[in-house]
Amino acid sequence: MSWPLTVAFALVVLSTGCHGDMDWPGFEGELDWWQKAVFYQIYPRSFKDSDGDGISDLKGITNNLVHVYNLGAAAAWLSPIYKSPMKDFGYDISNYEEIDPIFGTIDEFKALVARAKELGIKIIMDFVPNHSSDQHEWFQKSIKREDPYTNYYVWADPKIDADGNRKPPSNWISVFGGPAWEFVEERGQYYLHQFDPSQPDLNLTNDLVVEELLSAMDFWMDLGVGGFRVDAVNHMFEADGFPDEPRNNQSGVNDPNDYGYLDHIYTKDDPRCYGVIERFRARVDAFAAESDNVTRVLMTEAYTSIENAMKYFGNETVPGSHMPFNFLLINNLGRWAKNFSDAVSLWMDNLPERGWANWLVGNHDQHRAATRYAPELVDALNMIITLLPGTGVTYYGEEIGMENTFVTWQETQDPQGCNAGPDHYQEKSRDPERTPFQWNDEPFAGFTSGNSTWLPVNPNYVKLNVKAQELETVSHINIYKQLLSVRETPTAQKGDLSIRTIGDHLFAFTRNYPDEEGLLVLVNLGLEEMNNVNLQTVFDKLPEEATVKITSIFSKVIAGETVDTKDMTLLPNEGLVLGISSE
């Protein structure tokens, strides 16, 4: 769900000066499955359509799940597939324990889980605790004040001005734009919706609501899911009394209906959010302990400060999220090596002792990495997110370098874009990164046998598709597979990390593990060729020679070659993974 990255998170990265050597020790002990994994995010409307209606479905995902397996990913995370009016494409849930018919049936979901088990892949469900659909039975009964649902949602009396006019309880603004309060005549009160008006906020101060959500988690774990990605967790609570929020004078936003107009000090990052995540964690841990002792992973989404993000880990006594998502690389860091090294060090330096890192460069809420950065940097970005220490997360299509697709105003589906209007929809819409997966060069990229698709297919599918790349010896997808193969080594999973930068544009890091071949990753983020690069001047005890393991598609060196670490040449946008002898 979510929205463009908040300014606070970006400013922390770009204002943190990390100079000199940056080193972190390796991991000691055994790793759990999710720590070794790459998670592959599937946007379920856009993966593969099995019935010709132009929308992907569970059968299409099941029949093509082998693609995820062939890449080497260990888990497939599905954006919401619950029953929904689809006002926000599944993030408006009308029943937490049913599959929406547009995707299929509960039996087809069971078939998906069974196929995943055959392939050794975990299925991860998206979970939305902040709000439901206004079509949910809970909300319909809450309107009527039917117990126990009367206080399942955040309701408030109107304010009355001096002229007797009804006013919203506060000046709060929805993430999707406009007032965050909607009046219901039948109940005589306003309800809060931090997102679309069709998504009323659940009242998580009501323990009955939390128990309903925990029960829904049990339902899906009973069906075999391997965990949950929990949506918008830092929006789950609001300040008591609903005080007005102050103007955000740093945002540069002058439209009072724009989310950026206010500083959201009363509607985000309430300390009570952590307690709910701790309860979710306790439930998934209890399920694992009572069944097969296989961890059900809990991942959380919060666009927030680094300090708040780390709190979602919980503590040794009361654990929270296994993996609070790390959005530092999802910023557009430009072509500056220092920005990348600062972003990585910011996360690593703030990890609690029991924390585990994760890395991603894209998702369903952010423009595609190939578009935000450059198509030529796709391989290098995949090298970074898969070979830094921690769990990797890949958004579908990143393995082939999919780019944003232009979507006209008439074709726009995303409510965030629609609410912005025809003049500004391109600034807000998330449709460009959600378009159908590009399987081959057949009509509609092989996504559907029908005559249309829910969003347009990118015209570049004719050349940019899975089939074409699998036929090439050197291609984005084959490079990606090689990277996930390297991730299986002890060095990539548990080795220590050293980061260096050379000049403005060379981002480099090593991974070393005792008695194992080390890794040296080099990324030229610049537009100029770099010559006579002497890596010996920045890395201690670096061997004079290294062996090329993986290259960007346009590299001049090839796998198996030996290169001189005192005299390297790097092409613009080039990424290299080199093997280095252990000490």
BATOR-855179 format. One record per residue (C-alpha): residue number from 1; x, y, z. Coordinates in steps of 0.1 Angstrom, whole numbers, plus 5000, padded with zeros to 4 digits. Layout:
N
   num   east   north     up
   NUM      X       Y      Z
...
***
This chain:
583
   num   east   north     up
     1   5000    5000   5000
     2   5018    5031   5011
     3   5030    5061   4991
     4   5061    5079   4980
     5   5090    5077   5005
     6   5087    5102   5033
     7   5111    5131   5034
     8   5124    5123   5068
     9   5138    5089   5058
    10   5156    5104   5028
    11   5171    5133   5047
    12   5186    5110   5073
    13   5205    5092   5045
    14   5217    5121   5026
    15   5228    5142   5056
    16   5247    5114   5074
    17   5284    5118   5067
    18   5301    5084   5069
    19   5338    5089   5061
    20   5368    5065   5061
    21   5366    5028   5064
    22   5334    5010   5072
    23   5335    4975   5085
    24   5311    4951   5102
    25   5318    4916   5115
    26   5303    4885   5101
    27   5275    4864   5116
    28   5283    4836   5140
    29   5259    4807   5145
    30   5233    4790   5124
    31   5210    4810   5101
    32   5173    4804   5098
    33   5157    4798   5064
    34   5144    4834   5061
    35   5179    4848   5068
    36   5194    4829   5038
    37   5165    4837   5016
    38   5156    4861   4988
    39   5119    4870   4989
    40   5103    4875   4955
    41   5073    4899   4956
    42   5045    4890   4933
    43   5019    4917   4925
    44   4990    4892   4921
    45   4971    4912   4895
    46   5001    4913   4872
    47   5020    4880   4873
    48   5002    4856   4849
    49   4966    4854   4838
    50   4952    4819   4833
    51   4916    4826   4822
    52   4920    4854   4797
    53   4903    4882   4817
    54   4934    4904   4817
    55   4941    4900   4854
    56   4966    4876   4869
    57   4951    4849   4892
    58   4961    4820   4915
    59   4961    4794   4888
    60   4984    4816   4867
    61   5008    4821   4897
    62   5007    4784   4906
    63   5014    4773   4870
    64   5043    4796   4868
    65   5057    4794   4903
    66   5086    4774   4888
    67   5099    4808   4876
    68   5105    4818   4912
    69   5121    4785   4919
    70   5144    4787   4889
    71   5156    4821   4900
    72   5167    4806   4933
    73   5143    4826   4955
    74   5131    4809   4987
    75   5098    4827   4992
    76   5070    4843   4972
    77   5053    4872   4989
    78   5019    4880   4975
    79   5003    4914   4978
    80   4967    4910   4990
    81   4945    4884   4975
    82   4917    4886   5001
    83   4881    4893   4992
    84   4879    4930   4983
    85   4859    4956   4964
    86   4893    4965   4949
    87   4891    5002   4955
    88   4928    4999   4965
    89   4934    4966   4947
    90   4932    4943   4977
    91   4944    4966   5004
    92   4908    4972   5012
    93   4898    4939   5027
    94   4862    4929   5031
    95   4869    4895   5045
    96   4903    4885   5060
    97   4896    4847   5055
    98   4884    4846   5019
    99   4900    4848   4985
   100   4886    4873   4961
   101   4869    4856   4932
   102   4890    4877   4908
   103   4920    4856   4919
   104   4902    4823   4924
   105   4891    4801   4952
   106   4904    4788   4985
   107   4910    4754   4969
   108   4931    4771   4943
   109   4950    4788   4971
   110   4956    4754   4987
   111   4969    4742   4953
   112   4993    4771   4952
   113   5006    4763   4987
   114   5010    4726   4977
   115   5029    4735   4946
   116   5051    4758   4965
   117   5059    4731   4990
   118   5069    4708   4962
   119   5093    4734   4950
   120   5106    4742   4985
   121   5092    4777   4984
   122   5074    4795   5012
   123   5042    4815   5005
   124   5041    4848   5023
   125   5008    4866   5027
   126   5003    4904   5028
   127   4984    4914   5059
   128   4966    4947   5065
   129   4958    4955   5102
   130   4954    4993   5099
   131   4921    4993   5081
   132   4895    4972   5063
   133   4871    4978   5035
   134   4840    4998   5042
   135   4822    4968   5028
   136   4835    4945   5056
   137   4807    4931   5077
   138   4825    4946   5108
   139   4821    4981   5094
   140   4785    4977   5083
   141   4776    4965   5118
   142   4797    4992   5134
   143   4777    5019   5115
   144   4746    5004   5131
   145   4763    5003   5166
   146   4757    4965   5167
   147   4778    4950   5195
   148   4805    4938   5196
   149   4813    4959   5165
   150   4803    4993   5178
   151   4839    5003   5185
   152   4857    4982   5159
   153   4866    5014   5140
   154   4879    5049   5149
   155   4847    5070   5153
   156   4845    5106   5165
   157   4818    5132   5170
   158   4817    5162   5148
   159   4829    5196   5158
   160   4803    5224   5156
   161   4815    5258   5147
   162   4801    5292   5159
   163   4775    5292   5131
   164   4763    5257   5140
   165   4780    5240   5110
   166   4793    5205   5113
   167   4831    5201   5110
   168   4855    5171   5110
   169   4870    5162   5144
   170   4904    5175   5133
   171   4924    5188   5103
   172   4939    5154   5095
   173   4947    5146   5059
   174   4945    5113   5041
   175   4976    5098   5026
   176   4957    5097   4993
   177   4947    5133   4996
   178   4918    5152   5011
   179   4903    5150   5046
   180   4909    5119   5066
   181   4874    5120   5081
   182   4842    5108   5065
   183   4807    5115   5080
   184   4781    5088   5082
   185   4746    5101   5086
   186   4732    5069   5100
   187   4756    5068   5129
   188   4759    5106   5133
   189   4797    5104   5135
   190   4828    5107   5114
   191   4851    5077   5108
   192   4889    5080   5103
   193   4905    5068   5070
   194   4942    5074   5068
   195   4940    5061   5032
   196   4910    5060   5008
   197   4875    5068   5022
   198   4867    5032   5014
   199   4893    5021   5039
   200   4881    5029   5074
   201   4907    5026   5101
   202   4903    4998   5126
   203   4904    5007   5163
   204   4934    4987   5175
   205   4929    5000   5211
   206   4900    4975   5211
   207   4914    4941   5220
   208   4885    4924   5202
   209   4899    4938   5170
   210   4934    4926   5176
   211   4920    4891   5184
   212   4901    4891   5152
   213   4933    4898   5133
   214   4952    4872   5152
   215   4925    4847   5144
   216   4929    4855   5107
   217   4966    4849   5109
   218   4959    4815   5124
   219   4935    4807   5095
   220   4962    4813   5069
   221   4990    4796   5089
   222   4967    4765   5092
   223   4966    4765   5054
   224   5004    4764   5052
   225   5016    4800   5047
   226   5052    4807   5057
   227   5046    4841   5073
   228   5032    4876   5067
   229   5043    4910   5054
   230   5024    4935   5076
   231   5013    4967   5059
   232   5015    5003   5071
   233   5023    4994   5107
   234   5032    5028   5118
   235   4997    5041   5111
   236   4979    5017   5134
   237   4973    5042   5162
   238   4964    5079   5165
   239   4967    5104   5193
   240   4939    5103   5219
   241   4915    5133   5214
   242   4924    5137   5177
   243   4944    5170   5180
   244   4950    5191   5149
   245   4984    5185   5133
   246   5008    5214   5125
   247   5017    5226   5091
   248   5048    5210   5076
   249   5069    5240   5067
   250   5097    5218   5053
   251   5078    5199   5027
   252   5073    5228   5002
   253   5036    5216   4998
   254   5011    5245   4996
   255   4979    5224   4988
   256   4960    5219   5021
   257   4945    5187   5006
   258   4979    5172   5000
   259   4993    5147   5026
   260   5026    5166   5027
   261   5009    5198   5038
   262   5009    5186   5075
   263   5035    5172   5099
   264   5019    5139   5109
   265   5030    5139   5145
   266   4996    5125   5158
   267   4988    5099   5131
   268   5021    5081   5127
   269   5047    5063   5148
   270   5026    5060   5180
   271   5045    5038   5205
   272   5016    5015   5207
   273   5023    5002   5172
   274   5052    4982   5185
   275   5030    4964   5210
   276   5007    4951   5183
   277   5036    4938   5162
   278   5049    4920   5193
   279   5016    4903   5197
   280   5016    4892   5161
   281   5051    4879   5165
   282   5041    4859   5196
   283   5013    4843   5176
   284   5035    4832   5147
   285   5061    4819   5171
   286   5035    4800   5190
   287   5022    4784   5159
   288   5056    4773   5148
   289   5064    4759   5183
   290   5031    4739   5183
   291   5034    4726   5147
   292   5068    4719   5130
   293   5093    4744   5146
   294   5097    4761   5112
   295   5097    4798   5116
   296   5067    4818   5103
   297   5084    4850   5093
   298   5070    4884   5102
   299   5080    4914   5080
   300   5068    4949   5086
   301   5064    4980   5064
   302   5069    5014   5080
   303   5081    5045   5061
   304   5096    5062   5091
   305   5129    5073   5107
   306   5157    5049   5112
   307   5152    5051   5150
   308   5116    5041   5147
   309   5123    5014   5122
   310   5147    4996   5145
   311   5121    4996   5173
   312   5100    4971   5153
   313   5127    4944   5160
   314   5114    4945   5196
   315   5139    4933   5222
   316   5154    4901   5236
   317   5126    4897   5260
   318   5097    4906   5237
   319   5107    4901   5200
   320   5089    4920   5173
   321   5093    4919   5135
   322   5119    4895   5121
   323   5124    4920   5093
   324   5114    4957   5094
   325   5117    4966   5058
   326   5148    4987   5049
   327   5138    5014   5024
   328   5171    5033   5024
   329   5181    5020   4989
   330   5147    5027   4976
   331   5155    5063   4977
   332   5169    5076   4945
   333   5204    5080   4957
   334   5216    5092   4923
   335   5250    5082   4911
   336   5270    5091   4942
   337   5289    5062   4958
   338   5289    5081   4991
   339   5251    5081   4992
   340   5251    5043   4988
   341   5278    5037   5014
   342   5260    5061   5038
   343   5227    5043   5033
   344   5242    5009   5040
   345   5262    5021   5070
   346   5232    5039   5084
   347   5212    5006   5085
   348   5241    4984   5096
   349   5252    5008   5124
   350   5217    5010   5138
   351   5209    4973   5138
   352   5203    4960   5173
   353   5224    4931   5184
   354   5196    4907   5175
   355   5187    4925   5143
   356   5191    4912   5108
   357   5195    4933   5077
   358   5174    4933   5045
   359   5179    4951   5012
   360   5155    4961   4984
   361   5154    4986   4956
   362   5118    4984   4945
   363   5082    4974   4954
   364   5046    4980   4943
   365   5046    5015   4958
   366   5078    5029   4942
   367   5087    5035   4906
   368   5108    5007   4892
   369   5145    5007   4900
   370   5155    5006   4863
   371   5135    5039   4858
   372   5145    5056   4891
   373   5182    5049   4885
   374   5190    5037   4850
   375   5183    5006   4829
   376   5220    5001   4825
   377   5224    4998   4864
   378   5200    4969   4868
   379   5227    4942   4872
   380   5247    4963   4895
   381   5217    4971   4918
   382   5209    4934   4919
   383   5245    4927   4929
   384   5241    4951   4958
   385   5208    4938   4972
   386   5217    4901   4969
   387   5253    4902   4981
   388   5252    4926   5011
   389   5248    4907   5044
   390   5211    4901   5051
   391   5179    4890   5033
   392   5173    4902   4998
   393   5138    4913   4985
   394   5131    4914   4948
   395   5101    4930   4932
   396   5088    4909   4902
   397   5104    4920   4870
   398   5136    4933   4886
   399   5153    4901   4875
   400   5148    4911   4839
   401   5151    4949   4843
   402   5115    4958   4838
   403   5109    4996   4836
   404   5080    5019   4843
   405   5052    5018   4818
   406   5035    5050   4807
   407   4998    5049   4818
   408   4974    5075   4804
   409   4949    5093   4826
   410   4921    5073   4810
   411   4940    5041   4818
   412   4948    5050   4854
   413   4936    5026   4881
   414   4954    5035   4913
   415   4932    5055   4937
   416   4962    5076   4947
   417   4966    5087   4911
   418   4929    5091   4904
   419   4925    5113   4935
   420   4953    5136   4922
   421   4934    5144   4890
   422   4944    5145   4854
   423   4970    5172   4859
   424   4989    5156   4887
   425   4981    5118   4885
   426   5016    5110   4871
   427   5031    5124   4903
   428   5011    5101   4925
   429   5001    5070   4906
   430   5017    5037   4913
   431   5003    5021   4882
   432   5036    5025   4862
   433   5054    4999   4884
   434   5025    4975   4885
   435   5020    4966   4849
   436   5019    4930   4836
   437   5049    4908   4838
   438   5067    4904   4805
   439   5070    4867   4797
   440   5077    4866   4760
   441   5073    4885   4727
   442   5038    4872   4720
   443   5008    4895   4722
   444   5004    4912   4756
   445   5039    4898   4765
   446   5024    4863   4770
   447   5007    4876   4801
   448   4972    4867   4789
   449   4954    4849   4762
   450   4926    4875   4763
   451   4922    4907   4743
   452   4931    4933   4770
   453   4950    4937   4802
   454   4940    4956   4834
   455   4970    4979   4829
   456   4989    4984   4797
   457   5019    4962   4789
   458   5051    4981   4784
   459   5058    4983   4746
   460   5094    4972   4753
   461   5082    4937   4760
   462   5090    4927   4724
   463   5127    4926   4734
   464   5126    4928   4772
   465   5111    4896   4784
   466   5119    4863   4802
   467   5120    4841   4772
   468   5144    4863   4752
   469   5167    4867   4782
   470   5168    4830   4791
   471   5180    4823   4755
   472   5209    4846   4759
   473   5241    4834   4776
   474   5246    4868   4792
   475   5214    4885   4803
   476   5198    4902   4833
   477   5179    4871   4843
   478   5209    4848   4840
   479   5231    4872   4859
   480   5204    4873   4886
   481   5204    4835   4888
   482   5242    4835   4892
   483   5239    4860   4920
   484   5214    4839   4939
   485   5237    4809   4934
   486   5266    4828   4950
   487   5243    4837   4979
   488   5243    4800   4988
   489   5280    4803   4999
   490   5290    4808   5036
   491   5308    4840   5025
   492   5276    4856   5011
   493   5254    4844   5040
   494   5276    4850   5070
   495   5308    4868   5059
   496   5320    4901   5073
   497   5315    4933   5053
   498   5338    4961   5044
   499   5327    4991   5023
   500   5348    5016   5005
   501   5343    5043   4979
   502   5368    5056   4954
   503   5361    5090   4939
   504   5325    5101   4935
   505   5311    5071   4918
   506   5328    5038   4927
   507   5310    5018   4954
   508   5328    4987   4965
   509   5325    4961   4992
   510   5341    4929   5002
   511   5326    4898   5020
   512   5350    4875   5038
   513   5345    4843   5057
   514   5372    4821   5072
   515   5387    4794   5049
   516   5362    4804   5021
   517   5367    4823   4989
   518   5360    4860   4995
   519   5338    4883   4974
   520   5347    4917   4960
   521   5318    4937   4945
   522   5325    4967   4924
   523   5299    4992   4911
   524   5307    5021   4889
   525   5277    5044   4894
   526   5290    5070   4871
   527   5287    5078   4834
   528   5324    5078   4828
   529   5348    5050   4824
   530   5372    5045   4854
   531   5408    5036   4846
   532   5438    5026   4866
   533   5417    5019   4897
   534   5440    5007   4925
   535   5418    4988   4950
   536   5448    4980   4971
   537   5448    5016   4984
   538   5414    5012   5001
   539   5411    4976   5011
   540   5436    4960   5035
   541   5451    4927   5026
   542   5434    4925   4993
   543   5450    4900   4970
   544   5468    4914   4939
   545   5446    4892   4917
   546   5409    4884   4916
   547   5388    4861   4895
   548   5358    4874   4876
   549   5327    4856   4888
   550   5297    4877   4875
   551   5296    4908   4853
   552   5270    4932   4840
   553   5256    4923   4806
   554   5278    4948   4787
   555   5311    4942   4806
   556   5343    4935   4785
   557   5357    4910   4810
   558   5342    4876   4812
   559   5337    4850   4840
   560   5368    4831   4848
   561   5393    4858   4838
   562   5419    4871   4863
   563   5421    4908   4869
   564   5447    4930   4886
   565   5432    4947   4917
   566   5459    4974   4915
   567   5449    4983   4879
   568   5412    4980   4873
   569   5390    4994   4845
   570   5353    4999   4851
   571   5329    5009   4824
   572   5300    5033   4831
   573   5272    5016   4850
   574   5293    4984   4853
   575   5290    4960   4882
   576   5315    4932   4888
   577   5315    4903   4914
   578   5350    4890   4919
   579   5363    4861   4938
   580   5393    4867   4961
   581   5414    4842   4979
   582   5409    4837   5016
   583   5436    4848   5040
***
